[in-house]
Amino acid sequence: MTDPASILGLPKPAWAGEDVAMLYDMATRFLEAEIAPRYEAFEKAEIFDRESWLKAGQNGLLCASIPEEYGGSGGTFAHESAIIEAVSHVGVDGFGIALHNSIVAPYILHYGSEEQKKKWLPKMASGELIGAIAMTEPGAGSDLQGIKTRAEKDGNQYRINGSKTFIINGQLANLIIVVAKTDPEKGAKGTSLIVVETDEVDGFERGRNLDKIGLKSNDTSELFFNDMRVPTANLLGAEEGQGFVQLMQQLPQERLQIGTTAISMVERALALTIDYVKDRKAFGKAVIDFQNTQFKLAELKTEATIGRVFYNDCVARHIDGGLDPVTASMAKYWLSDLQGKIVDECLQLHGGYGYMNEYPIARMYRDARVQRIYGGTNEIMKLLIARSL
Ligand SMILES: Cc1cc2nc3c(=O)[nH]c(=O)nc-3n(C[C@H](O)[C@H](O)[C@H](O)COP(=O)(O)OP(=O)(O)OC[C@H]3O[C@@H](n4cnc5c(N)ncnc54)[C@H](O)[C@@H]3O)c2cc1C
């Protein structure tokens, strides 16, 4: 297959230096050798195995941006980007390491006490602990302030009651950041983040591994907390009530990371499609010889190039600490919309074969759809952008 990483022919941005390129190559080789051959089985089983996580840890794919003193590789978001790009370029998008690496681990790094960081981060880097973040509830998604999960202090423990849904890595995760109300009277200011080590608590129950239209191999699940007892020492932050501020501070990276997947999947879709239309014949010539195919792919390559330049600029700003929430929302909304459009057009150029699951573009079409929904829907992104007008 044509290399998705070079399909747009753009110069590498300054943040993608030699070590980032090496990590990308290493991650690609690992994913092609260890994950891709078993991916179909994971898709069928609707879950990965723990062994893949442990191997990913051994091969440096977990916690690349966590400092070495906590077991990570001491990199930046550029390194996280390289890993996410490799996942999408190889086409194993259900492997939930992006969320583990660039969403869950940073919460612990930024808000955890020294003790918490030393306890959890090295095990997240090795893959012994698999991370998840549980915000959404059956009755509250976009309107996160409406969550009902309650954490009541009882001595040196929290007693947590409630339920969550759509939680990525929900069956495998053994370290889950739960968003809960510690003081319902105070609204957003009464919300806290509490780390649940699932192997060590009573009252924790996993619900269904949900039947989704795409990302089948990811175990996205319901979770239930019935008088679940968690030590008060597992609160993230020095005091209760910081949850919303913490969530808001981490949102730019979470949204940018959805953009990483979007632009990388766009590159893979283009690479696959260009190969396909060069090979496929109709009316005595290759499909690429029709002017419609050429014009369509010319448009898609142009739009993908605009998307990649914007993405690269967002990463540069993020690494410098200057990616504002509005621009991050633009990246999440625009790049995931672009992904939906380009993957759809690429499927069309495959004709009937594009609708067959044995062709990767079919799976990409299903996998792409959720990108406009999770991480804050694209409507919510526009709301946030509009507030800056
Ligand atoms: C596969 C998958 C994985 C997920 N992973 C996680 C996870 O790991 N952890 C987690 O906590 N959550 C996760 N989510 C949840 C996800 O973030 C929510 O589904 C999303 O935020 C939308 O919430 P909702 O589903 O309740 O939709 P709703 O909030 O009910 O929205 C329904 C519709 O109304 C629109 N809408 C809502 N409010 C407004 C408004 N003010 N203005 C305009 N339109 C509006 C929405 O855009 C949407 O189109 C995941 C979801 C999916 C599908």
The ligand as an SDF file (V2000), in Angstrom:
LIG
                    3D

 53 58  0  0  0  0  0  0  0  0999 V2000
  -18.1700    5.1390   20.9360 C   0  0  0  0  0  0  0  0  0  0  0  0
  -18.2830    6.1620   22.0220 C   0  0  0  0  0  0  0  0  0  0  0  0
  -17.2570    6.2940   22.9430 C   0  0  0  0  0  0  0  0  0  0  0  0
  -17.3600    7.1940   23.9970 C   0  0  0  0  0  0  0  0  0  0  0  0
  -16.3930    7.2330   24.9510 N   0  0  0  0  0  0  0  0  0  0  0  0
  -16.5960    7.9230   26.1010 C   0  0  0  0  0  0  0  0  0  0  0  0
  -15.7150    7.7790   27.2070 C   0  0  0  0  0  0  0  0  0  0  0  0
  -14.7110    7.0580   27.1630 O   0  0  0  0  0  0  0  0  0  0  0  0
  -15.9950    8.4590   28.3420 N   0  0  0  0  0  0  0  0  0  0  0  0
  -17.0930    9.2580   28.4490 C   0  0  0  0  0  0  0  0  0  0  0  0
  -17.2980    9.8300   29.5090 O   0  0  0  0  0  0  0  0  0  0  0  0
  -17.9520    9.4170   27.4200 N   0  0  0  0  0  0  0  0  0  0  0  0
  -17.7360    8.7560   26.2490 C   0  0  0  0  0  0  0  0  0  0  0  0
  -18.6160    8.8810   25.1940 N   0  0  0  0  0  0  0  0  0  0  0  0
  -19.7790    9.7420   25.3520 C   0  0  0  0  0  0  0  0  0  0  0  0
  -19.7810   10.9450   24.4400 C   0  0  0  0  0  0  0  0  0  0  0  0
  -18.8240   11.8820   24.8410 O   0  0  0  0  0  0  0  0  0  0  0  0
  -21.2030   11.4910   24.4120 C   0  0  0  0  0  0  0  0  0  0  0  0
  -21.9830   10.5470   23.7050 O   0  0  0  0  0  0  0  0  0  0  0  0
  -21.2980   12.8530   23.7700 C   0  0  0  0  0  0  0  0  0  0  0  0
  -20.6730   13.8270   24.5710 O   0  0  0  0  0  0  0  0  0  0  0  0
  -22.7520   13.2750   23.5210 C   0  0  0  0  0  0  0  0  0  0  0  0
  -23.5470   13.0870   24.6510 O   0  0  0  0  0  0  0  0  0  0  0  0
  -24.9540   12.3020   24.5060 P   0  0  0  0  0  0  0  0  0  0  0  0
  -24.6670   11.0140   23.8340 O   0  0  0  0  0  0  0  0  0  0  0  0
  -25.6110   12.2760   25.8220 O   0  0  0  0  0  0  0  0  0  0  0  0
  -25.8100   13.1750   23.4900 O   0  0  0  0  0  0  0  0  0  0  0  0
  -26.7910   14.3770   23.8800 P   0  0  0  0  0  0  0  0  0  0  0  0
  -26.0840   15.3100   24.7710 O   0  0  0  0  0  0  0  0  0  0  0  0
  -28.0830   13.8210   24.3060 O   0  0  0  0  0  0  0  0  0  0  0  0
  -26.9760   15.0630   22.4540 O   0  0  0  0  0  0  0  0  0  0  0  0
  -27.9590   14.6680   21.4820 C   0  0  0  0  0  0  0  0  0  0  0  0
  -27.8790   15.6620   20.3130 C   0  0  0  0  0  0  0  0  0  0  0  0
  -28.2080   16.9750   20.8040 O   0  0  0  0  0  0  0  0  0  0  0  0
  -27.1880   17.8680   20.4530 C   0  0  0  0  0  0  0  0  0  0  0  0
  -27.0700   18.8970   21.5130 N   0  0  0  0  0  0  0  0  0  0  0  0
  -26.9560   18.6930   22.8490 C   0  0  0  0  0  0  0  0  0  0  0  0
  -26.8390   19.8740   23.4870 N   0  0  0  0  0  0  0  0  0  0  0  0
  -26.8660   20.8250   22.5160 C   0  0  0  0  0  0  0  0  0  0  0  0
  -26.7900   22.2470   22.5350 C   0  0  0  0  0  0  0  0  0  0  0  0
  -26.6290   22.9160   23.6840 N   0  0  0  0  0  0  0  0  0  0  0  0
  -26.8640   22.9100   21.3660 N   0  0  0  0  0  0  0  0  0  0  0  0
  -27.0010   22.2240   20.2040 C   0  0  0  0  0  0  0  0  0  0  0  0
  -27.0920   20.9050   20.1200 N   0  0  0  0  0  0  0  0  0  0  0  0
  -27.0160   20.2010   21.2630 C   0  0  0  0  0  0  0  0  0  0  0  0
  -25.9450   17.0230   20.3610 C   0  0  0  0  0  0  0  0  0  0  0  0
  -24.9320   17.6580   19.5890 O   0  0  0  0  0  0  0  0  0  0  0  0
  -26.4750   15.7780   19.7190 C   0  0  0  0  0  0  0  0  0  0  0  0
  -26.5510   15.9480   18.3270 O   0  0  0  0  0  0  0  0  0  0  0  0
  -18.5030    8.0330   24.1020 C   0  0  0  0  0  0  0  0  0  0  0  0
  -19.5080    7.9340   23.1390 C   0  0  0  0  0  0  0  0  0  0  0  0
  -19.4160    7.0110   22.1240 C   0  0  0  0  0  0  0  0  0  0  0  0
  -20.5460    6.9070   21.1380 C   0  0  0  0  0  0  0  0  0  0  0  0
  1  2  1  0
  2  3  1  0
  2 52  2  0
  3  4  2  0
  4  5  1  0
  4 50  1  0
  5  6  2  0
  6  7  1  0
  6 13  1  0
  7  8  2  0
  7  9  1  0
  9 10  1  0
 10 11  2  0
 10 12  1  0
 12 13  2  0
 13 14  1  0
 14 15  1  0
 14 50  1  0
 15 16  1  0
 16 17  1  0
 16 18  1  0
 18 19  1  0
 18 20  1  0
 20 21  1  0
 20 22  1  0
 22 23  1  0
 23 24  1  0
 24 25  2  0
 24 26  1  0
 24 27  1  0
 27 28  1  0
 28 29  2  0
 28 30  1  0
 28 31  1  0
 31 32  1  0
 32 33  1  0
 33 34  1  0
 33 48  1  0
 34 35  1  0
 35 36  1  0
 35 46  1  0
 36 37  1  0
 36 45  1  0
 37 38  2  0
 38 39  1  0
 39 40  1  0
 39 45  2  0
 40 41  1  0
 40 42  2  0
 42 43  1  0
 43 44  2  0
 44 45  1  0
 46 47  1  0
 46 48  1  0
 48 49  1  0
 50 51  2  0
 51 52  1  0
 52 53  1  0
M  END
$$$$
